[in-house]
Amino acid sequence: MKKPLGLYVHIPFCARKCAYCDFASFAGREGDMAAYVNCLIAEMEKRALPNRQISTLYIGGGTPSLLPPELMARVLSALRRHFDFTQDAECSCECNPGTVTEEFLRVLKNGGVNRLSFGAQARQEHLLRLLGRIHTWAQVEEGVRLARACGFENLNLDLMLGLPAQTVQNVRDTLSAALSLSPTHLSCYGLIVEEGTKMQAMVESGQWPLPDEDTEREMYELCRETLAQHGFAQYEISNFALPGYACRHNADCWRREEYLGLGSAACGFLGNIRYQNPPALSDYLAHCPAQETVLSPEDAQFESVMLGLRMTEGVSEEAFLRMHGVSLQSVYGEKLKKPLAQGLVEWKDGFLRLTRRGMDVQNSVLVELL
């Protein structure tokens, strides 16, 4: 039986760069799309592993839905040609409201995609403008309507918390609007002000003041409580799903399962090697090689804890022992004494996990383990 493997495909094109975005994404480069797809297909040929089977696919960006339908059809056809997919493979694609069309969605459906993720972000138009988003909430509703009409049932909506000028009532209204669209999954991300972005410049200049820490925590707790009331289980710090709809691709990454990355800036993980393709679009188009990092046993062990503690289930003692050949307790037992005493982590049913309070201060727990 072939060992399962994840697959990530990066589509780096955007209609406009958002104020908070530091991803490898490029506006105004539509002329490079056909050449980029050719490079993607060449990389598929290079990275194909006949002895592995793809159990999850995630097409992210950038804005994958900006790619012309005929080019996305080429990508999906080539993926099926070069990789062996399991019969129940979860195949996700990010779509941005305002760019997604019925023709594009039908190409996805025909190409085996069975899960969509819409970058909705906020209900309020003034917040969408501040973020630099090109869509309206009406276009979120239209995108979901088109997706349902094309036969998609597994739908995620991305929402953002802690935005400049955002209030708790704004979050309450956004949650209500999002839930009215009957998604199966919601991602509620706290804003991270990344270096070199427009958001950083505006926040540091004082023009876009951020909510204080207590207000942001109130927003997060509102998400937890509201979504729990509607049947959504929290399975990761920022992610909530109806039963059976947790994102398998992301969960496998947090459990440190292996995956391939295709495209500009895409990362992959095989054995004890992590690699990243060139972030610059011109370098990827020129077939520049990926940068590889060989992980030490200590690095690999810390990765398992750092990633696993994002999950509400935590880090499996059994899986840690199987993956690293040493017990979690033997590696981190001494360093865990303080966060255990503080009530930030706990052992439960063979898992080390963050408590509810620990989730609010995850970084401080990781510092202790370092």
ZIRA-V491572 format. One record per residue. N is the residue number from 1. RES is the residue in three letters. PHI is phi as a letter, one per 30 degrees, with the letter a starting at -180 (NA if undefined). PSI is psi in whole degrees, 0 to 359 (* if undefined). D_FIRST is the distance of its C-alpha to the first C-alpha in Angstrom with 1 decimal. Layout:
# ZIRA-V491572
{{N,RES,PHI,PSI,D_FIRST} {N,RES,PHI,PSI,D_FIRST}}
This chain:
# ZIRA-V491572
{{1,MET,NA,132,0.0} {2,LYS,d,138,3.8} {3,LYS,d,134,6.5} {4,PRO,d,155,9.1} {5,LEU,b,142,12.5} {6,GLY,d,161,16.0} {7,LEU,b,124,18.4} {8,TYR,c,135,22.2} {9,VAL,b,124,24.7} {10,HIS,c,126,28.4} {11,ILE,c,106,31.3} {12,PRO,d,5,34.4} {13,PHE,d,142,37.2} {14,CYS,b,153,39.6} {15,ALA,d,325,42.8} {16,ARG,a,144,44.4} {17,LYS,d,127,43.5} {18,CYS,d,156,43.7} {19,ALA,d,334,46.0} {20,TYR,c,357,43.4} {21,CYS,d,128,40.6} {22,ASP,b,18,39.7} {23,PHE,d,166,36.4} {24,ALA,d,88,36.0} {25,SER,b,148,37.5} {26,PHE,b,124,40.3} {27,ALA,c,149,43.0} {28,GLY,i,20,44.8} {29,ARG,c,28,42.2} {30,GLU,e,331,41.4} {31,GLY,d,344,42.5} {32,ASP,c,359,39.5} {33,MET,d,314,36.9} {34,ALA,d,317,36.3} {35,ALA,d,323,36.1} {36,TYR,d,316,33.7} {37,VAL,d,321,31.3} {38,ASN,e,318,31.5} {39,CYS,d,321,30.6} {40,LEU,e,314,27.6} {41,ILE,d,322,26.3} {42,ALA,d,322,27.0} {43,GLU,d,325,25.1} {44,MET,e,315,22.0} {45,GLU,d,321,22.2} {46,LYS,d,320,22.7} {47,ARG,c,359,19.9} {48,ALA,e,135,17.1} {49,LEU,b,97,13.8} {50,PRO,e,336,11.9} {51,ASN,c,8,8.9} {52,ARG,b,156,8.9} {53,GLN,b,133,9.1} {54,ILE,d,118,12.4} {55,SER,c,337,12.9} {56,THR,b,143,16.6} {57,LEU,b,135,19.4} {58,TYR,b,118,22.9} {59,ILE,c,111,25.8} {60,GLY,b,183,28.7} {61,GLY,a,202,32.1} {62,GLY,h,200,34.9} {63,THR,b,89,35.2} {64,PRO,e,326,32.5} {65,SER,d,357,34.6} {66,LEU,d,341,37.3} {67,LEU,d,132,35.3} {68,PRO,e,143,36.7} {69,PRO,e,322,34.6} {70,GLU,d,328,34.3} {71,LEU,d,321,32.9} {72,MET,d,324,30.4} {73,ALA,d,321,29.4} {74,ARG,d,318,28.8} {75,VAL,d,311,26.6} {76,LEU,d,321,24.4} {77,SER,d,318,24.2} {78,ALA,d,322,23.3} {79,LEU,e,317,20.5} {80,ARG,d,332,18.9} {81,ARG,d,324,19.7} {82,HIS,c,345,18.3} {83,PHE,b,148,15.2} {84,ASP,c,111,12.3} {85,PHE,c,141,12.9} {86,THR,d,158,11.1} {87,GLN,d,327,13.5} {88,ASP,c,26,15.1} {89,ALA,e,135,15.4} {90,GLU,d,121,18.7} {91,CYS,b,107,20.8} {92,SER,c,152,24.2} {93,CYS,b,133,27.3} {94,GLU,d,140,30.5} {95,CYS,b,138,33.7} {96,ASN,c,129,37.2} {97,PRO,e,143,40.0} {98,GLY,j,343,42.6} {99,THR,b,338,40.2} {100,VAL,d,138,37.8} {101,THR,b,163,38.7} {102,GLU,d,320,37.7} {103,GLU,d,317,36.8} {104,PHE,d,316,34.4} {105,LEU,d,324,32.8} {106,ARG,d,326,32.3} {107,VAL,d,316,30.6} {108,LEU,e,312,28.2} {109,LYS,d,314,27.6} {110,ASN,d,335,27.1} {111,GLY,c,5,24.7} {112,GLY,j,1,22.3} {113,VAL,d,134,23.8} {114,ASN,b,10,24.1} {115,ARG,b,133,25.7} {116,LEU,c,147,29.0} {117,SER,b,117,30.8} {118,PHE,c,132,34.6} {119,GLY,d,80,36.7} {120,ALA,d,312,39.5} {121,GLN,i,302,40.9} {122,ALA,a,151,44.3} {123,ARG,d,331,46.4} {124,GLN,d,130,49.6} {125,GLU,d,323,50.7} {126,HIS,d,329,52.5} {127,LEU,d,322,49.3} {128,LEU,d,319,47.3} {129,ARG,d,318,50.1} {130,LEU,e,320,50.2} {131,LEU,d,344,46.5} {132,GLY,i,15,47.0} {133,ARG,d,148,44.8} {134,ILE,c,357,45.8} {135,HIS,c,170,45.1} {136,THR,c,168,47.0} {137,TRP,d,328,45.7} {138,ALA,e,327,46.7} {139,GLN,d,333,44.1} {140,VAL,d,311,41.4} {141,GLU,d,319,42.4} {142,GLU,d,321,42.4} {143,GLY,d,317,38.9} {144,VAL,d,320,37.5} {145,ARG,d,314,39.5} {146,LEU,d,318,38.1} {147,ALA,d,315,34.5} {148,ARG,d,319,35.1} {149,ALA,d,331,36.7} {150,CYS,d,3,33.7} {151,GLY,j,9,31.4} {152,PHE,d,129,30.0} {153,GLU,c,331,29.9} {154,ASN,c,100,28.0} {155,LEU,b,129,30.7} {156,ASN,c,148,31.5} {157,LEU,b,128,34.9} {158,ASP,d,131,35.6} {159,LEU,b,154,38.9} {160,MET,b,143,40.9} {161,LEU,b,156,43.2} {162,GLY,i,27,46.0} {163,LEU,d,154,47.3} {164,PRO,e,134,50.9} {165,ALA,i,2,53.2} {166,GLN,d,139,50.6} {167,THR,c,166,51.8} {168,VAL,d,323,50.2} {169,GLN,d,323,51.6} {170,ASN,e,315,49.8} {171,VAL,d,319,46.5} {172,ARG,d,316,47.4} {173,ASP,d,322,48.3} {174,THR,d,316,45.1} {175,LEU,e,317,42.9} {176,SER,d,316,45.0} {177,ALA,d,320,44.6} {178,ALA,d,315,40.9} {179,LEU,d,331,40.3} {180,SER,d,344,42.5} {181,LEU,c,2,39.8} {182,SER,h,52,37.2} {183,PRO,d,161,34.4} {184,THR,c,349,31.2} {185,HIS,a,141,31.0} {186,LEU,b,134,33.7} {187,SER,c,123,33.6} {188,CYS,c,96,37.0} {189,TYR,c,133,37.4} {190,GLY,d,137,40.4} {191,LEU,d,132,42.1} {192,ILE,c,120,41.6} {193,VAL,d,105,44.5} {194,GLU,d,147,42.9} {195,GLU,d,137,45.0} {196,GLY,i,2,46.5} {197,THR,c,163,46.1} {198,LYS,d,324,49.0} {199,MET,e,315,48.2} {200,GLN,d,315,48.9} {201,ALA,d,318,52.2} {202,MET,d,324,53.4} {203,VAL,d,314,52.6} {204,GLU,d,333,54.2} {205,SER,d,350,57.3} {206,GLY,i,2,57.7} {207,GLN,d,332,57.5} {208,TRP,b,82,54.3} {209,PRO,d,138,54.6} {210,LEU,d,153,51.5} {211,PRO,e,150,51.5} {212,ASP,d,170,52.2} {213,GLU,d,320,49.6} {214,ASP,d,321,50.7} {215,THR,d,318,50.6} {216,GLU,d,321,47.1} {217,ARG,d,323,46.0} {218,GLU,d,321,47.7} {219,MET,d,316,45.7} {220,TYR,d,316,42.4} {221,GLU,d,325,43.5} {222,LEU,d,318,44.6} {223,CYS,d,312,41.1} {224,ARG,e,310,39.5} {225,GLU,d,315,42.1} {226,THR,d,315,42.3} {227,LEU,d,325,38.6} {228,ALA,d,320,38.2} {229,GLN,d,336,41.0} {230,HIS,c,15,39.1} {231,GLY,i,9,35.8} {232,PHE,c,128,33.9} {233,ALA,c,135,32.2} {234,GLN,d,121,32.3} {235,TYR,c,355,28.9} {236,GLU,a,163,29.9} {237,ILE,e,318,33.3} {238,SER,c,3,33.9} {239,ASN,b,138,31.4} {240,PHE,b,138,31.9} {241,ALA,b,149,30.0} {242,LEU,d,159,30.5} {243,PRO,e,128,28.1} {244,GLY,i,1,24.6} {245,TYR,c,14,25.5} {246,ALA,d,144,24.9} {247,CYS,d,110,23.6} {248,ARG,d,324,19.9} {249,HIS,d,308,20.0} {250,ASN,d,319,23.1} {251,ALA,d,321,22.0} {252,ASP,d,322,18.8} {253,CYS,d,318,21.3} {254,TRP,d,335,23.6} {255,ARG,d,5,21.0} {256,ARG,i,40,20.5} {257,GLU,d,159,16.9} {258,GLU,d,150,16.3} {259,TYR,a,155,17.5} {260,LEU,c,147,19.1} {261,GLY,b,131,22.7} {262,LEU,b,136,24.4} {263,GLY,j,171,28.2} {264,SER,e,129,31.4} {265,ALA,i,358,31.2} {266,ALA,d,142,27.5} {267,CYS,c,151,25.8} {268,GLY,b,164,22.3} {269,PHE,b,115,20.7} {270,LEU,b,127,18.3} {271,GLY,i,239,18.4} {272,ASN,c,23,22.1} {273,ILE,c,130,23.4} {274,ARG,c,138,24.7} {275,TYR,b,156,26.1} {276,GLN,b,129,28.5} {277,ASN,d,161,29.5} {278,PRO,e,128,33.3} {279,PRO,d,327,34.9} {280,ALA,d,130,37.8} {281,LEU,e,319,37.2} {282,SER,d,322,39.3} {283,ASP,d,320,37.3} {284,TYR,d,317,34.0} {285,LEU,d,335,35.6} {286,ALA,d,7,36.8} {287,HIS,i,34,33.3} {288,CYS,d,148,34.2} {289,PRO,d,159,31.4} {290,ALA,d,154,29.6} {291,GLN,c,129,30.8} {292,GLU,c,144,28.4} {293,THR,b,124,28.9} {294,VAL,d,121,27.4} {295,LEU,d,136,27.3} {296,SER,d,162,28.9} {297,PRO,e,322,27.5} {298,GLU,d,319,30.4} {299,ASP,d,316,29.6} {300,ALA,d,319,26.0} {301,GLN,d,317,27.2} {302,PHE,d,323,29.8} {303,GLU,e,316,27.4} {304,SER,e,320,25.3} {305,VAL,d,313,28.6} {306,MET,e,315,30.1} {307,LEU,d,316,27.3} {308,GLY,d,327,26.4} {309,LEU,d,350,30.1} {310,ARG,d,331,30.1} {311,MET,d,144,28.1} {312,THR,d,335,30.2} {313,GLU,d,332,27.6} {314,GLY,i,202,28.1} {315,VAL,c,123,26.2} {316,SER,d,125,24.1} {317,GLU,d,318,25.3} {318,GLU,d,314,22.1} {319,ALA,d,322,20.0} {320,PHE,d,314,22.8} {321,LEU,d,318,22.8} {322,ARG,d,321,19.1} {323,MET,d,323,19.3} {324,HIS,c,349,22.7} {325,GLY,i,6,23.3} {326,VAL,b,158,26.6} {327,SER,d,152,27.7} {328,LEU,d,320,29.0} {329,GLN,d,320,32.2} {330,SER,d,329,32.9} {331,VAL,d,318,32.5} {332,TYR,b,3,34.3} {333,GLY,e,313,36.2} {334,GLU,d,318,39.6} {335,LYS,d,342,39.2} {336,LEU,d,348,38.1} {337,LYS,e,315,41.4} {338,LYS,d,307,43.4} {339,PRO,d,331,41.1} {340,LEU,d,316,40.6} {341,ALA,d,329,44.3} {342,GLN,d,355,44.9} {343,GLY,i,26,42.6} {344,LEU,c,334,40.3} {345,VAL,b,164,37.1} {346,GLU,a,155,36.1} {347,TRP,c,130,33.6} {348,LYS,a,123,32.3} {349,ASP,h,42,29.6} {350,GLY,i,14,27.8} {351,PHE,b,143,28.1} {352,LEU,c,123,30.6} {353,ARG,b,157,31.9} {354,LEU,d,143,34.9} {355,THR,d,175,37.6} {356,ARG,e,319,39.1} {357,ARG,d,325,41.8} {358,GLY,d,330,39.4} {359,MET,d,330,37.6} {360,ASP,d,339,41.0} {361,VAL,b,41,41.3} {362,GLN,e,318,37.7} {363,ASN,d,323,38.9} {364,SER,d,327,41.4} {365,VAL,d,316,38.8} {366,LEU,d,324,36.6} {367,VAL,d,319,39.8} {368,GLU,d,321,40.3} {369,LEU,d,337,36.8} {370,LEU,d,*,37.5}}
